[in-house]
C-alpha cells in the first residue's frame, strides 16, 4: 500500500503526513467513535492531529484515545489567549485534558485583527509566556492561525517568530491567501497548515446523492486541489468517523495532487450539485467562461465582489482595490451570453456583472 506523502513542517524539522486529522468535529460523536477514528488515522499513517481549547471536549477525547500512542503523532492545539495569564491557564488545561506532558505545536488561535496581533506580540503578552513554556519543555514549537487578516499574516511571516501558520483555503473560498500569502510563507520556509478545506462541510456531495460505498469526488478533488499548491504542508479536514479517515487516506494515497482533468471534474461536480454553499452559489473560478468577447475578466470581478461582501470591514478595501486594478471593468459587458452557455454552474453571468457594476462602480468608496 502506498504511503501518504510526507512533507517538512516548516523549520521544525518534523515530517508530517500531508493529510492530517482535524479534531474540530469530535464533540459531535461519542468517545468510542472518536477513539476508533483517531486510532484508525494513526494506523493508516496520519501523524498530525490538530485540536483547540475551544473545540468542546475534543482535547479530552484525544487524550483518552491516544495516550498510549503519544510517541506516534505530532500533537497540535490552540489557545485564544492573548495575555500571559490566559495562555498559562489554557496550557495547563490542555496538557491535563490531552493527558500528555508536552504539546508539539501550540498555536495562537485566530489572530485575525490588528488588536489581537498587538496583544499577542506585546511585552508580557501571550508569545512571551509561550516562550517560557518552551524553555520548560511543555511546548516544542509555537505557531499561529489566522482568518482573512492578510496584513497580519504578512507580519507574522516576516517576523520569523513562528515556524507554522494555519490559514483557510479551499476551491470555493481561498480567503485571499492564494496570490501573496501562500507564496510568501513558502519563500520564508514556513509550514502551512490548511484548515476548512471542505468549506465547513459544504464541499461534499449531499448524503441523499452519495451512495454508501461511493467515494465523494468533491471531497477528493478539494483535498487534492489544496495539496497541489507547493506552499501547503498539511491539510486538516474535520473528521468524525473511521470511515472518513479511510476515504481521505485512500484519496491522498492514490494522488496528493490534482491533474488538469481532475480540476475540470471537480468543478463539474460542484456545478452539478448546485447547492447553496456557505457564500451562496458563486463563481467556481473554473474560467470556462473565458475569453469574454469584451475582455472582461469575469472570475476576477466575481472574486472582488465576494471580498467586498464577505470580508470584515477593515479588509473590504482589498476587493475594491482588486476591481480597480482591472483594465476592463464589468460595465464593458454587452450581455451577449456566450459566457452563460459555457458556465458549468449555470450562473446568470450578465446579471451578476450588472450587480458588480452597481456595487463597485456606482457606490462611492467609504471615507478612510
N, C-alpha and C positions, 0 to 999 in steps of 0.2 A: 504494500500500500504506500502510495506517495505521501511524503511528509508535508506538513504545512510549511510554507516558506518562512524562514527566519530573517528578521531584519534587526539592525542595531538601533537601540533606543537612545538616540542622540549621543551625547558624550558620556553616558553612564557606562558604556562598555557592555551593557547587558544585551543579550539577544532574546527577542521575543517573537513568538509566532505572529504572523501578520494578522491573524484573526484572534481577537481577544474575547473575553466574557464580560459583557456589560450587565452589572447586577442590579440595575435600577428597577427591574420588574419582579425581583424576588419577593417583595412584600405581597404580591398578588397570589402566591402559591404557598402551600403548606411546607413545613420543614422537610418532610420526606421527599417531596418532589424537587425542592431546591437542592437537597443533597444529591439526588440522582443526577440532576443537570450539571452540577458543579463537578462531581466525580467523573462523569462521562466526559466532560470537557478536558480534564487533565489526562484521562485515559487516551484521548484522541489527539493529544499534542498541544492543546491550548495551554499556554503558561503565563497568561496575563489576565488577572481578574481585577476589575475596577468597580468600586462602590463609592459611597459617600455617607457622611454623618447624617445627611438629610434624607436618605433613602429608607425610611421606616426601619424595619428590623433586618434589612439586608446584611449589615455587618454581622449581626448575631448569627444569622443562618450560615454565612460563610465560615465563621469561626467554628460553629458546631460541626459543619460538614467536612472541613478541610484541615482541622487542627493536627491530624495525624499525617498530613501530607505537606506540611508547611514548606519544606525544602524544595518542593517540586514546582512552585509557581512564584511569579512576581506579583506582590500584593500592592494595589494602589487604592487609596481612599482620599477623601476631600474634606476640607473644613470651610464653613462660611465665615469663620472668624477673621476679623480684620486687626484685632489688637492682640497683645501678648497673652493676657489672661484668658481670653476666649479660646485662643489656639491651644494653650496648655490644657484647659479643661476638655476640649474636644479630643485632643490627642490621647489623654488618659482614658476617656470613654471608649474611643475606637480600639485602643490596644486591649482593653478588657473585653469588649464585645467580640473582637476578632480572635481572641484567645491566642495572642502572639506577643512576643517581646520586642518586635520591631515592624515597621512599615517600610516597604521598599521605596514607594513613591508617594509622598504626602503632598497633596495639591491644594492650592488656594482655589476655592470654588467660585466660579462665575465672577471674576474680577472684570466687570463689564461696563465700568464708567470711570471717569477721572477720579472721583472721590474715593472709590474703593481702591484704586491703584495707589493713590497717595497714602491712604491709611495703611495698607499692607507694607509699603516700602518705607514708611516714616521711622525715625528712631523710636524704639520702644514698640514698634508695630509687630504684626504677625510674622514677617520674614525674619526679623531679629530673633524672635523666640524659636522659630523653626530651625535656625542655625544652631541654637543651643541644644535643641533636641537631636540634631545631627551629631554634635560633639558627644552627646550622651549615648549614642548608639541606638536611639529609639526610632530614628528616621535615617534612611540611607540617602535619598535624594528628594529634592523639593521641586515640584512642578506648579504649573498654573493653568487654569481653564478660563475660557472667555467666550462670550457670545457677541458677535457683531461689532464689538468695540475695536475697530480697525486701528485707530491711533494708539490705543493702549496695547494692542497686540504687538505693534511695531516697537513700542517702547520696551515691552517685555523681551522681545527677541534681541534687540540691540543692547539691552542691559547685561546680557550674558549671565544673569543670576540663576537662570532656570535651564536645565537640560531638556525639558519637555514642555510642550504647550498642547492643550486639548482644545479643539475647535469643532464646530458643527459643519458638516459638509456632506451633501448628497446630490443626486442628479437634479432634483427639483429646486433645492434651495442651498446654495453654497455659502450663504451669509456673507458674501462679499470677499471671501478669503482666497479665491482661486487666482485672481490676476497678480496679486502682490504678496500677500501674507505667506502662502504656502511656499513660493519660490524663495522668499527671504529667510524663512525658517530653515529651508534646506541649505541655503548659502551659508548660514551660521552653524550648521551641523546640529540643529535642534531636532529632537524626536517629536513627531507629530502624531497625536492620538486623535482619532476621529470619532466623535460622539454623534448620536442621532443619524446614523447612516441610512436608516429606513424611514426618516421623517416622522418619528414617533408612532410608527406602525402604518402610516398611510401609503408607504411604498411596498405594497403587497397585494396579492390577489384577494378579493373578498372570499370569505370562508365558503359561501354558497357556490362559488365558481370553481374553487380549487378542489380537485379530487384528493381523497385521503392520502394516496400514495404518490401524488404529483409533487415534484419539486417546483417551488414558486419561481417562475422566470424573472419576476420583478425583483424579488429579494436577491436572487443570484446575480442578476445584472447590476443591481445597485452596489453590492459588495465589490464586484469586480471593477465597476466604474471607479470607485474610490481607491482601490488598491492599485489601479493603473497609474495613478498620479505618483511620480517618483519622490515627492516630498513626504508621502504618508508612510508612517512606520507601522501602525496597528489600528485596526478598526474594531470598535466595541459595540456590536448590536446588542440591544437589550434582549436577554434570554430568560425564559421561564420554564423550559422543559428540556429533557434529554433529547426529544425528537428534534427540537430546534437546533440543538448543538450538532446533532448528526447531519442535518440538512445543510447547515452553514459550513461545516467541515468538509463535507463532500464537494460543495461548490468550490471552495478555495483549493482543495486538493487537485481537482481537475485543472483549474487555472485560476491564478490570482489576478489575472489581467483580462481586460475586455477587448476583444478584437473589434475591428470596424463593423463587421457583420453583427457581432454581439451588441454593439451600441445601437445599431438600427433595430434589432429585435427588441431591445429594452424599451426604446421609445415607442415602438409599435405596440408593445404590450401595455405600456402606460396609457396610450391613446385608446386602446380597445376597452380598457376598464371604464374610462370616462367617469370616474368617481370624483366627488368634490374633495380635493386634497385640503390640507390644513390652510393653504393660502388661496383656496379656490382653484378652479380648473384653469391653469395658467399655461403659458408657453412652455413646451417641453425642451426648448433650446436644441432641437434636433437639426435646425437650419434647412429643413426640407423646403421651406417657403422661399428660400433664396435661389437665384438672384431676383430681386424685385426690379421690374422694368424701370421704375423711377429711382432706383438706387437706395431705397430705404433699408437700413439695417434693422429689420423687424425684431429679431430676438433681443438685440441690444436695447431697442426702445422699450420693449416689454420688461426687460430687466430693470431699466431705470425707473419705470412706473412702480414695479414691485418694491424697489428700495425706498421710494418716496412714501409709499403706502404702509409698508410693514416695518421699516427700521425705526428705532427710537428717535425722538425728536432731535437729539444732538447729532444724529448721523444721517438724517434725511437729505442733507445737502449733498451727500455723495451721489444720490440718484440724480439730482438736478445737474450736478457737475458732469456726470456721465452723459446725460442727454445733451447738455450744451456742447460737449466735445464732438458730437456727431456733425459731420459736414452737411448731411442731408437729413432734415427733420421729418417727423411723421406727417406734417402738413403737406408734404410732396405726394402723398398717396392719392391716386386717381380712381380708387375703388374699382380697379379692373378685375379683381377677384381671382387672378391667377394663383395667388398665394393660398386662397381658401381651398382650391381643388387639390393642392399639394399637402395641406396640413393634416397630419395623422390624428391630431386631437379634434379636428373639425371646428376650430375656433373661427368666429366671425371676425377675421383679422382687420378688415377696413373699419368696422365699427369700433374695435378696440384702439385702433390708431387714432380715430377721432377723439376717443376718450383721453388718449395720451396728449393730444394737442391741447385739449381743454385743461388738462391738469398741469402740463409742463410748459406750455407756451403762453396761455392766456392768463394764468394766475400770476400775480406779482410775487416775487421772492420775499420771504419774511425779512424784516429788518434784523441785522446781526445784533 
